[in-house]
Amino acid sequence: MVGRPTRGDGGRAAIDVSGLAPGGFGHRGLMWWGTLGIVFIEGTAFALTIAAYFYLRTRNAQWPPDAVAPPALFWGTLNVAIQLASGIPNHLAKKAAEHVDLRRVRLWLVVQLVFGVAFNAVRAVEFLNLNVLWNTDAYGSVVWLLLSLHTTHILTDFLDTAVLAALMFFGPIEEKRFVDVEENAVYWYFVVAAWVPIYGVIYWAPRLI
């Protein structure tokens, strides 16, 4: 029985996961739980970096320090819109994968890649409009760290989507690849959701706090 406590080697408590399918969709599959674990770990990293930002804010009477202008709002706000809009093809790709619909999976993965090119291009412009360098001061360092952390997640998922699209077009076509598409979509939900508070911290906190 899945989730029932057992006793492993040495009498240590363990959970029996033998009932989970290695390639099942959703919570019935091991991949879903693995993705959930990654989301928890990486979400914690984001939270700690945001906490560091506000700690540094409490140590400075002026924020940003040295009369540095806050980052330009336009590009960050544009990326919020692009990433929220990308949730539509992402969701449709997930649903197509769950129905093992190869044609629609191919279509929505390609649309996702188009969105990926768009928000990666805008992200590059965002870095150019932060109005501070990473080595200028503590403010610059933590802002660049936050944006770089999120950019790493964007690039990781973009590359993963590109690989999945290539596999879906050129094969081999295997059932587990549809599960991979579903889990890739779940991870992208996290990346988009994480950007909303990070955007607020980078672009609005220096204006309001």
MDAnalysis code that builds the backbone (N, CA, C; Angstrom):
import MDAnalysis as mda
import numpy as np

u = mda.Universe.empty(627, n_residues=209, atom_resindex=np.repeat(np.arange(209), 3), trajectory=True)
u.add_TopologyAttr("name", ["N", "CA", "C"] * 209)
u.add_TopologyAttr("resid", np.arange(1, 210))
u.add_TopologyAttr("resname", ["MET", "VAL", "GLY", "ARG", "PRO", "THR", "ARG", "GLY", "ASP", "GLY", "GLY", "ARG", "ALA", "ALA", "ILE", "ASP", "VAL", "SER", "GLY", "LEU", "ALA", "PRO", "GLY", "GLY", "PHE", "GLY", "HIS", "ARG", "GLY", "LEU", "MET", "TRP", "TRP", "GLY", "THR", "LEU", "GLY", "ILE", "VAL", "PHE", "ILE", "GLU", "GLY", "THR", "ALA", "PHE", "ALA", "LEU", "THR", "ILE", "ALA", "ALA", "TYR", "PHE", "TYR", "LEU", "ARG", "THR", "ARG", "ASN", "ALA", "GLN", "TRP", "PRO", "PRO", "ASP", "ALA", "VAL", "ALA", "PRO", "PRO", "ALA", "LEU", "PHE", "TRP", "GLY", "THR", "LEU", "ASN", "VAL", "ALA", "ILE", "GLN", "LEU", "ALA", "SER", "GLY", "ILE", "PRO", "ASN", "HIS", "LEU", "ALA", "LYS", "LYS", "ALA", "ALA", "GLU", "HIS", "VAL", "ASP", "LEU", "ARG", "ARG", "VAL", "ARG", "LEU", "TRP", "LEU", "VAL", "VAL", "GLN", "LEU", "VAL", "PHE", "GLY", "VAL", "ALA", "PHE", "ASN", "ALA", "VAL", "ARG", "ALA", "VAL", "GLU", "PHE", "LEU", "ASN", "LEU", "ASN", "VAL", "LEU", "TRP", "ASN", "THR", "ASP", "ALA", "TYR", "GLY", "SER", "VAL", "VAL", "TRP", "LEU", "LEU", "LEU", "SER", "LEU", "HIS", "THR", "THR", "HIS", "ILE", "LEU", "THR", "ASP", "PHE", "LEU", "ASP", "THR", "ALA", "VAL", "LEU", "ALA", "ALA", "LEU", "MET", "PHE", "PHE", "GLY", "PRO", "ILE", "GLU", "GLU", "LYS", "ARG", "PHE", "VAL", "ASP", "VAL", "GLU", "GLU", "ASN", "ALA", "VAL", "TYR", "TRP", "TYR", "PHE", "VAL", "VAL", "ALA", "ALA", "TRP", "VAL", "PRO", "ILE", "TYR", "GLY", "VAL", "ILE", "TYR", "TRP", "ALA", "PRO", "ARG", "LEU", "ILE"])
u.atoms.positions = np.array([
    [0.859, -1.205, 0.000],
    [0.000, 0.000, 0.000],
    [0.887, 1.244, 0.000],
    [0.600, 2.176, -0.935],
    [1.438, 3.359, -1.072],
    [1.304, 4.255, 0.145],
    [2.461, 4.694, 0.680],
    [2.467, 5.642, 1.778],
    [2.339, 5.025, 3.144],
    [2.199, 3.713, 3.231],
    [2.062, 3.081, 4.534],
    [3.429, 2.938, 5.187],
    [3.613, 3.396, 6.428],
    [4.912, 3.289, 7.091],
    [5.317, 1.836, 7.272],
    [6.580, 1.543, 7.004],
    [7.147, 0.217, 7.226],
    [8.455, 0.391, 7.967],
    [9.096, -0.721, 8.243],
    [10.403, -0.680, 8.884],
    [11.453, -1.146, 7.896],
    [12.405, -0.240, 7.604],
    [13.467, -0.590, 6.679],
    [14.624, -1.253, 7.386],
    [15.779, -1.296, 6.725],
    [16.976, -1.893, 7.311],
    [17.359, -1.147, 8.572],
    [17.732, -1.883, 9.596],
    [18.151, -1.266, 10.846],
    [16.992, -0.755, 11.669],
    [15.772, -1.121, 11.297],
    [14.612, -0.709, 12.075],
    [14.176, 0.720, 11.845],
    [14.744, 1.402, 10.850],
    [14.363, 2.788, 10.589],
    [13.022, 2.849, 9.869],
    [12.233, 3.881, 10.197],
    [10.931, 4.042, 9.556],
    [11.120, 4.373, 8.082],
    [10.280, 3.796, 7.229],
    [10.337, 4.043, 5.797],
    [8.913, 4.058, 5.256],
    [8.742, 4.604, 4.071],
    [7.438, 4.629, 3.416],
    [7.500, 3.747, 2.186],
    [6.537, 2.868, 2.044],
    [6.474, 1.954, 0.911],
    [5.912, 2.692, -0.301],
    [6.740, 2.891, -1.319],
    [6.293, 3.567, -2.539],
    [6.253, 2.600, -3.716],
    [6.249, 1.310, -3.427],
    [6.270, 0.312, -4.491],
    [5.012, 0.370, -5.351],
    [3.935, 0.954, -4.805],
    [2.699, 1.051, -5.572],
    [2.686, 2.193, -6.564],
    [3.681, 3.075, -6.522],
    [3.745, 4.188, -7.466],
    [4.333, 3.713, -8.786],
    [3.663, 4.069, -9.869],
    [4.170, 3.690, -11.185],
    [5.340, 4.586, -11.558],
    [6.436, 4.011, -12.105],
    [7.581, 4.842, -12.472],
    [7.253, 5.843, -13.574],
    [6.202, 5.548, -14.372],
    [5.863, 6.445, -15.470],
    [4.427, 6.902, -15.452],
    [3.792, 6.950, -14.287],
    [2.388, 7.341, -14.210],
    [2.203, 8.843, -14.220],
    [1.009, 9.277, -14.631],
    [0.689, 10.703, -14.631],
    [0.296, 11.159, -13.234],
    [0.591, 12.428, -12.940],
    [0.160, 13.017, -11.684],
    [0.758, 12.356, -10.463],
    [0.009, 12.425, -9.351],
    [0.536, 11.926, -8.080],
    [0.679, 10.411, -8.049],
    [0.206, 9.728, -9.085],
    [0.360, 8.271, -9.139],
    [1.747, 7.856, -9.609],
    [2.532, 8.816, -10.098],
    [3.851, 8.501, -10.621],
    [4.979, 9.048, -9.762],
    [6.113, 8.380, -9.808],
    [7.281, 8.813, -9.040],
    [7.790, 10.176, -9.506],
    [7.698, 10.437, -10.821],
    [8.215, 11.694, -11.358],
    [7.510, 12.899, -10.745],
    [6.213, 12.777, -10.512],
    [5.445, 13.882, -9.935],
    [5.980, 14.233, -8.564],
    [6.249, 13.212, -7.760],
    [6.770, 13.446, -6.409],
    [8.187, 14.011, -6.454],
    [8.973, 13.540, -7.422],
    [10.315, 14.095, -7.582],
    [10.278, 15.567, -7.955],
    [9.369, 15.913, -8.877],
    [9.204, 17.315, -9.264],
    [8.751, 18.156, -8.083],
    [7.836, 17.611, -7.282],
    [7.358, 18.327, -6.100],
    [8.504, 18.601, -5.127],
    [9.395, 17.619, -4.967],
    [10.550, 17.803, -4.090],
    [11.478, 18.896, -4.593],
    [11.715, 18.911, -5.911],
    [12.567, 19.944, -6.502],
    [11.949, 21.329, -6.309],
    [10.640, 21.417, -6.525],
    [9.935, 22.690, -6.346],
    [10.076, 23.185, -4.909],
    [9.963, 22.285, -3.949],
    [10.096, 22.669, -2.542],
    [11.504, 23.199, -2.250],
    [12.517, 22.495, -2.733],
    [13.902, 22.904, -2.490],
    [14.197, 24.254, -3.149],
    [13.807, 24.385, -4.412],
    [14.112, 25.617, -5.135],
    [13.250, 26.780, -4.645],
    [12.030, 26.490, -4.226],
    [11.200, 27.533, -3.627],
    [11.809, 28.057, -2.342],
    [12.417, 27.155, -1.572],
    [13.101, 27.564, -0.345],
    [14.285, 28.475, -0.664],
    [15.009, 28.154, -1.737],
    [16.146, 28.995, -2.142],
    [15.676, 30.401, -2.517],
    [14.568, 30.486, -3.246],
    [14.011, 31.802, -3.578],
    [13.616, 32.558, -2.314],
    [12.944, 31.862, -1.401],
    [12.473, 32.508, -0.165],
    [13.640, 33.034, 0.661],
    [14.723, 32.270, 0.742],
    [15.891, 32.702, 1.510],
    [16.551, 33.924, 0.868],
    [16.592, 33.949, -0.455],
    [17.188, 35.099, -1.140],
    [16.331, 36.349, -0.949],
    [15.016, 36.185, -0.994],
    [14.122, 37.316, -0.727],
    [14.293, 37.804, 0.710],
    [14.439, 36.860, 1.645],
    [14.671, 37.239, 3.046],
    [15.975, 38.019, 3.181],
    [17.009, 37.608, 2.431],
    [18.282, 38.327, 2.457],
    [18.108, 39.750, 1.931],
    [17.291, 39.900, 0.891],
    [17.015, 41.234, 0.338],
    [16.445, 42.150, 1.417],
    [15.428, 41.665, 2.132],
    [14.782, 42.514, 3.135],
    [15.658, 42.714, 4.372],
    [16.518, 41.742, 4.664],
    [17.478, 41.952, 5.755],
    [18.424, 43.095, 5.402],
    [18.934, 43.072, 4.181],
    [19.837, 44.142, 3.747],
    [19.115, 45.486, 3.723],
    [17.827, 45.443, 3.394],
    [17.052, 46.691, 3.404],
    [17.020, 47.299, 4.806],
    [16.893, 46.451, 5.837],
    [16.839, 46.962, 7.215],
    [18.172, 47.547, 7.662],
    [19.248, 47.200, 6.969],
    [20.581, 47.682, 7.355],
    [20.972, 48.950, 6.614],
    [20.076, 49.454, 5.758],
    [20.398, 50.653, 4.980],
    [19.281, 51.679, 5.130],
    [19.642, 52.895, 5.504],
    [18.641, 53.950, 5.659],
    [18.061, 54.363, 4.315],
    [18.890, 54.285, 3.280],
    [18.436, 54.640, 1.934],
    [18.446, 53.386, 1.072],
    [17.376, 53.160, 0.312],
    [17.256, 51.944, -0.508],
    [16.518, 52.262, -1.802],
    [17.157, 52.025, -2.922],
    [18.525, 51.565, -3.128],
    [19.543, 52.583, -2.602],
    [20.691, 52.111, -2.172],
    [21.707, 53.026, -1.632],
    [22.348, 53.876, -2.722],
    [22.980, 54.952, -2.271],
    [23.758, 55.822, -3.158],
    [22.930, 56.400, -4.297],
    [21.663, 56.671, -4.023],
    [20.786, 57.332, -5.004],
    [20.675, 56.570, -6.324],
    [20.805, 55.254, -6.264],
    [20.623, 54.426, -7.459],
    [19.135, 54.366, -7.794],
    [18.791, 54.561, -9.055],
    [17.386, 54.499, -9.462],
    [16.900, 53.052, -9.449],
    [15.666, 52.802, -9.041],
    [15.119, 51.441, -9.105],
    [15.107, 50.938, -10.547],
    [15.052, 49.631, -10.741],
    [15.020, 49.083, -12.101],
    [13.832, 49.623, -12.900],
    [14.035, 49.771, -14.199],
    [12.964, 50.247, -15.076],
    [11.796, 49.261, -15.057],
    [10.587, 49.778, -14.849],
    [9.411, 48.924, -14.680],
    [8.971, 48.208, -15.958],
    [9.158, 48.836, -17.100],
    [8.534, 48.324, -18.324],
    [8.928, 46.886, -18.634],
    [10.234, 46.594, -18.634],
    [10.681, 45.281, -19.091],
    [10.293, 44.170, -18.121],
    [10.392, 44.439, -16.845],
    [9.979, 43.430, -15.873],
    [8.490, 43.155, -15.942],
    [7.700, 44.215, -16.118],
    [6.248, 44.057, -16.224],
    [5.876, 43.322, -17.502],
    [6.584, 43.628, -18.588],
    [6.349, 42.913, -19.845],
    [6.605, 41.421, -19.674],
    [7.657, 41.083, -18.933],
    [7.956, 39.668, -18.737],
    [6.919, 38.981, -17.853],
    [6.329, 39.713, -16.921],
    [5.220, 39.146, -16.147],
    [4.088, 38.750, -17.090],
    [3.742, 39.656, -18.003],
    [2.654, 39.391, -18.946],
    [2.978, 38.196, -19.843],
    [4.214, 38.149, -20.346],
    [4.602, 37.045, -21.228],
    [4.554, 35.720, -20.484],
    [5.084, 35.701, -19.270],
    [5.125, 34.444, -18.530],
    [3.735, 33.984, -18.104],
    [2.881, 34.912, -17.701],
    [1.512, 34.522, -17.363],
    [0.787, 33.988, -18.597],
    [0.996, 34.633, -19.746],
    [0.368, 34.163, -20.984],
    [0.890, 32.788, -21.388],
    [2.158, 32.511, -21.084],
    [2.736, 31.207, -21.441],
    [2.075, 30.062, -20.687],
    [1.364, 30.394, -19.609],
    [0.659, 29.355, -18.871],
    [-0.429, 28.687, -19.690],
    [-0.969, 29.386, -20.704],
    [-2.038, 28.811, -21.531],
    [-1.513, 27.659, -22.387],
    [-0.499, 27.879, -23.258],
    [0.027, 26.736, -24.015],
    [0.654, 25.680, -23.118],
    [1.203, 26.092, -21.987],
    [1.771, 25.125, -21.051],
    [0.684, 24.178, -20.539],
    [-0.463, 24.746, -20.157],
    [-1.579, 23.931, -19.665],
    [-2.123, 23.031, -20.775],
    [-2.217, 23.567, -21.988],
    [-2.728, 22.773, -23.104],
    [-1.774, 21.639, -23.466],
    [-0.468, 21.887, -23.353],
    [0.507, 20.812, -23.583],
    [0.361, 19.721, -22.532],
    [0.138, 20.118, -21.294],
    [-0.054, 19.156, -20.203],
    [-1.278, 18.286, -20.458],
    [-2.398, 18.915, -20.835],
    [-3.620, 18.161, -21.092],
    [-3.455, 17.229, -22.295],
    [-2.781, 17.708, -23.332],
    [-2.541, 16.867, -24.504],
    [-1.682, 15.661, -24.145],
    [-0.690, 15.878, -23.293],
    [0.168, 14.767, -22.863],
    [-0.625, 13.736, -22.073],
    [-1.503, 14.204, -21.209],
    [-2.308, 13.284, -20.400],
    [-3.253, 12.447, -21.261],
    [-3.617, 12.978, -22.444],
    [-4.456, 12.228, -23.383],
    [-3.620, 11.519, -24.448],
    [-2.299, 11.575, -24.299],
    [-1.357, 10.950, -25.246],
    [-1.698, 11.382, -26.677],
    [-1.914, 12.663, -26.846],
    [-2.250, 13.238, -28.151],
    [-0.979, 13.842, -28.745],
    [-0.302, 13.070, -29.575],
    [1.004, 13.471, -30.090],
    [0.928, 14.757, -30.907],
    [-0.077, 14.887, -31.757],
    [-0.173, 16.066, -32.615],
    [-0.279, 17.346, -31.788],
    [-1.149, 17.336, -30.796],
    [-1.328, 18.539, -29.973],
    [-0.136, 18.779, -29.048],
    [0.486, 17.716, -28.582],
    [1.694, 17.885, -27.767],
    [2.770, 18.598, -28.578],
    [2.963, 18.156, -29.815],
    [3.947, 18.805, -30.681],
    [3.615, 20.287, -30.873],
    [2.348, 20.572, -31.164],
    [1.922, 21.954, -31.401],
    [2.218, 22.843, -30.204],
    [1.790, 22.430, -29.016],
    [1.903, 23.302, -27.853],
    [3.328, 23.394, -27.328],
    [4.137, 22.364, -27.565],
    [5.547, 22.473, -27.199],
    [6.247, 23.513, -28.069],
    [5.904, 23.548, -29.354],
    [6.489, 24.555, -30.244],
    [6.056, 25.957, -29.814],
    [4.782, 26.116, -29.462],
    [4.303, 27.416, -28.980],
    [5.046, 27.811, -27.709],
    [5.271, 26.841, -26.832],
    [6.026, 27.114, -25.610],
    [7.442, 27.594, -25.925],
    [8.054, 27.011, -26.936],
    [9.406, 27.431, -27.309],
    [9.412, 28.869, -27.834],
    [8.366, 29.245, -28.563],
    [8.258, 30.630, -29.039],
    [8.172, 31.583, -27.848],
    [7.347, 31.225, -26.869],
    [7.277, 32.028, -25.647],
    [8.639, 32.062, -24.955],
    [9.336, 30.922, -24.961],
    [10.646, 30.850, -24.316],
    [11.642, 31.815, -24.926],
    [11.655, 31.890, -26.243],
    [12.538, 32.837, -26.922],
    [12.177, 34.266, -26.519],
    [10.875, 34.545, -26.438],
    [10.418, 35.899, -26.101],
    [10.841, 36.302, -24.704],
    [10.559, 35.460, -23.699],
    [10.896, 35.934, -22.350],
    [12.375, 35.852, -22.032],
    [13.125, 35.011, -22.741],
    [14.575, 35.045, -22.553],
    [15.174, 36.317, -23.159],
    [14.617, 36.752, -24.291],
    [15.090, 37.995, -24.905],
    [14.775, 39.191, -24.008],
    [13.552, 39.215, -23.470],
    [13.176, 40.310, -22.573],
    [14.007, 40.272, -21.297],
    [14.306, 39.067, -20.812],
    [15.111, 38.952, -19.596],
    [16.496, 39.555, -19.804],
    [17.077, 39.357, -20.983],
    [18.390, 39.947, -21.264],
    [18.319, 41.470, -21.171],
    [17.225, 42.050, -21.675],
    [17.049, 43.498, -21.595],
    [16.821, 43.923, -20.146],
    [16.142, 43.083, -19.368],
    [15.937, 43.382, -17.948],
    [17.268, 43.591, -17.233],
    [18.205, 42.691, -17.482],
    [19.515, 42.816, -16.834],
    [20.177, 44.147, -17.186],
    [19.982, 44.589, -18.425],
    [20.598, 45.839, -18.863],
    [19.929, 47.063, -18.254],
    [18.728, 46.876, -17.675],
    [17.979, 48.008, -17.127],
    [17.792, 47.930, -15.616],
    [18.665, 47.199, -14.935],
    [18.608, 47.143, -13.474],
    [19.185, 48.398, -12.825],
    [19.938, 49.171, -13.606],
    [20.548, 50.429, -13.127],
    [21.605, 50.215, -12.051],
    [22.096, 48.986, -11.921],
    [23.140, 48.685, -10.944],
    [23.859, 47.417, -11.394],
    [25.145, 47.319, -11.083],
    [25.906, 46.113, -11.394],
    [25.928, 45.187, -10.188],
    [26.222, 43.920, -10.438],
    [26.202, 42.926, -9.357],
    [27.258, 43.213, -8.302],
    [28.347, 43.891, -8.687],
    [29.436, 44.144, -7.740],
    [29.473, 45.591, -7.245],
    [28.396, 46.341, -7.463],
    [28.367, 47.735, -7.013],
    [28.261, 47.825, -5.499],
    [27.315, 47.094, -4.934],
    [27.082, 47.099, -3.486],
    [26.185, 45.916, -3.144],
    [25.779, 45.824, -1.872],
    [24.943, 44.700, -1.437],
    [23.603, 44.689, -2.169],
    [23.044, 45.868, -2.399],
    [21.775, 45.953, -3.136],
    [21.922, 45.354, -4.532],
    [22.959, 45.772, -5.240],
    [23.194, 45.242, -6.577],
    [23.398, 43.737, -6.571],
    [24.135, 43.251, -5.581],
    [24.415, 41.813, -5.507],
    [23.150, 40.993, -5.310],
    [22.278, 41.428, -4.382],
    [21.093, 40.626, -4.086],
    [20.065, 40.724, -5.215],
    [19.979, 41.872, -5.876],
    [19.064, 42.006, -7.013],
    [19.518, 41.127, -8.174],
    [20.799, 41.158, -8.477],
    [21.329, 40.304, -9.541],
    [21.187, 38.826, -9.181],
    [21.373, 38.493, -7.908],
    [21.223, 37.100, -7.490],
    [19.788, 36.626, -7.697],
    [18.826, 37.434, -7.283],
    [17.416, 37.060, -7.457],
    [17.073, 36.859, -8.932],
    [17.467, 37.816, -9.759],
    [17.132, 37.720, -11.176],
    [17.885, 36.575, -11.845],
    [19.129, 36.352, -11.436],
    [19.920, 35.260, -12.013],
    [19.372, 33.895, -11.618],
    [18.933, 33.765, -10.370],
    [18.335, 32.501, -9.932],
    [17.112, 32.164, -10.772],
    [16.256, 33.146, -10.955],
    [15.050, 32.879, -11.743],
    [15.394, 32.624, -13.207],
    [16.377, 33.341, -13.730],
    [16.796, 33.128, -15.115],
    [17.332, 31.716, -15.311],
    [18.046, 31.200, -14.331],
    [18.548, 29.826, -14.408],
    [17.395, 28.839, -14.553],
    [16.319, 29.074, -13.817],
    [15.152, 28.191, -13.909],
    [14.473, 28.321, -15.271],
    [14.396, 29.539, -15.784],
    [13.805, 29.744, -17.108],
    [14.610, 29.007, -18.176],
    [15.927, 29.168, -18.147],
    [16.780, 28.519, -19.143],
    [16.711, 27.003, -19.027],
    [16.686, 26.500, -17.795],
    [16.600, 25.052, -17.584],
    [15.330, 24.490, -18.202],
    [14.194, 25.143, -17.932],
    [12.934, 24.632, -18.468],
    [12.855, 24.828, -19.979],
    [13.429, 25.911, -20.479],
    [13.440, 26.144, -21.925],
    [14.209, 25.037, -22.640],
    [15.372, 24.686, -22.114],
    [16.166, 23.613, -22.718],
    [15.456, 22.273, -22.604],
    [14.817, 22.029, -21.460],
    [14.064, 20.793, -21.276],
    [12.925, 20.709, -22.287],
    [12.232, 21.822, -22.494],
    [11.142, 21.854, -23.470],
    [11.661, 21.610, -24.877],
    [12.818, 22.179, -25.209],
    [13.414, 21.978, -26.533],
    [13.767, 20.513, -26.762],
    [14.330, 19.871, -25.750],
    [14.677, 18.450, -25.863],
    [13.418, 17.607, -26.033],
    [12.383, 17.894, -25.239],
    [11.131, 17.145, -25.348],
    [10.496, 17.337, -26.719],
    [10.534, 18.568, -27.240],
    [9.975, 18.826, -28.568],
    [10.730, 18.025, -29.630],
    [12.058, 17.999, -29.535],
    [12.857, 17.227, -30.490],
    [12.508, 15.743, -30.428],
    [12.349, 15.220, -29.216],
    [11.992, 13.807, -29.061],
    [10.605, 13.523, -29.628],
    [9.674, 14.448, -29.428],
    [8.314, 14.236, -29.926],
    [8.235, 14.315, -31.453],
    [9.153, 15.057, -32.071],
    [9.155, 15.154, -33.527],
    [10.007, 14.070, -34.187],
    [11.123, 13.731, -33.568],
    [12.079, 12.841, -34.221],
    [12.205, 11.474, -33.556],
    [11.554, 11.310, -32.396],
    [11.535, 10.012, -31.739],
    [12.816, 9.705, -30.976],
    [12.809, 8.544, -30.328],
    [11.714, 7.561, -30.325],
    [10.528, 8.042, -29.488],
    [9.313, 7.764, -29.977],
    [8.097, 8.139, -29.266],
    [7.776, 7.045, -28.253],
    [7.878, 7.396, -26.985],
    [7.593, 6.446, -25.916],
    [6.568, 7.052, -24.969],
    [5.798, 6.199, -24.301],
    [4.760, 6.691, -23.397],
    [5.340, 7.555, -22.283],
    [6.532, 7.200, -21.821],
    [7.118, 7.961, -20.715],
    [7.424, 9.400, -21.112],
    [7.572, 9.660, -22.412],
    [7.835, 11.031, -22.859],
    [6.621, 11.924, -22.616],
    [5.430, 11.354, -22.693],
    [4.230, 12.135, -22.412],
    [4.172, 12.500, -20.931],
    [4.630, 11.584, -20.085],
    [4.733, 11.888, -18.654],
    [5.754, 13.004, -18.440],
    [6.856, 12.952, -19.190],
    [7.876, 14.007, -19.081],
    [7.298, 15.371, -19.456],
    [6.457, 15.405, -20.485],
    [5.823, 16.664, -20.892],
    [4.934, 17.185, -19.769],
    [4.181, 16.287, -19.142],
    [3.317, 16.700, -18.033],
    [4.135, 17.279, -16.885],
    [5.213, 16.607, -16.509],
    [6.025, 17.085, -15.389],
    [6.761, 18.373, -15.739],
    [7.140, 18.517, -17.004],
    [7.751, 19.766, -17.451],
    [6.763, 20.921, -17.298],
    [5.494, 20.653, -17.591],
    [4.456, 21.677, -17.442],
    [4.248, 22.043, -15.978],
    [4.264, 21.046, -15.102],
    [4.114, 21.306, -13.663],
    [5.253, 22.194, -13.168],
    [6.467, 21.898, -13.620],
    [7.623, 22.697, -13.205],
    [7.493, 24.136, -13.712],
    [6.963, 24.294, -14.929],
    [6.812, 25.647, -15.466],
    [5.786, 26.444, -14.675],
    [4.746, 25.803, -14.183],
    [3.808, 26.499, -13.294],
    [4.571, 27.137, -12.125],
    [5.500, 26.373, -11.571],
    [6.296, 26.871, -10.443],
    [7.157, 28.057, -10.858],
    [7.805, 27.952, -12.015],
    [8.686, 29.029, -12.479],
    [7.896, 30.322, -12.669],
    [6.711, 30.218, -13.255],
    [5.868, 31.403, -13.466],
    [5.386, 31.960, -12.130],
    [4.911, 31.074, -11.250],
    [4.412, 31.523, -9.944],
    [5.516, 32.186, -9.125],
    [6.739, 31.665, -9.226],
    [7.855, 32.228, -8.466],
    [8.206, 33.632, -8.942],
    [7.991, 33.907, -10.228],
    [8.371, 35.207, -10.764],
    [7.516, 36.336, -10.197],
    [6.279, 36.064, -9.834],
    [5.392, 37.132, -9.352],
    [5.946, 37.799, -8.086],
    [6.286, 37.057, -7.014],
    [6.868, 37.733, -5.845],
    [8.263, 38.293, -6.105],
    [9.046, 37.610, -6.939],
    [10.385, 38.119, -7.244],
    [10.276, 39.449, -7.991],
    [9.360, 39.516, -8.932],
    [9.099, 40.770, -9.645],
    [8.716, 41.869, -8.659],
    [7.850, 41.548, -7.709],
    [7.446, 42.534, -6.713],
    [8.617, 43.038, -5.890],
    [9.515, 42.129, -5.519],
    [10.674, 42.512, -4.706],
    [11.638, 43.384, -5.505],
    [11.961, 42.959, -6.722],
    [12.961, 43.679, -7.513],
    [12.448, 45.036, -7.983],
    [11.204, 45.072, -8.448],
    [10.717, 46.275, -9.124],
    [9.882, 47.201, -8.246],
    [9.155, 46.658, -7.269],
    [8.261, 47.497, -6.478],
    [8.752, 47.769, -5.065],
    [9.477, 46.824, -4.468],
    [9.967, 47.046, -3.100],
    [10.818, 48.308, -2.980],
    [11.763, 48.575, -3.900],
    [12.561, 49.804, -3.755],
    [11.751, 51.082, -3.973],
    [10.573, 50.962, -4.564],
    [9.725, 52.132, -4.778],
    [8.764, 52.365, -3.622],
    [8.396, 51.296, -2.916],
    [7.350, 51.401, -1.902],
    [7.853, 51.284, -0.471],
    [9.024, 50.674, -0.283],
    [9.503, 50.416, 1.082],
    [10.725, 51.280, 1.376],
])
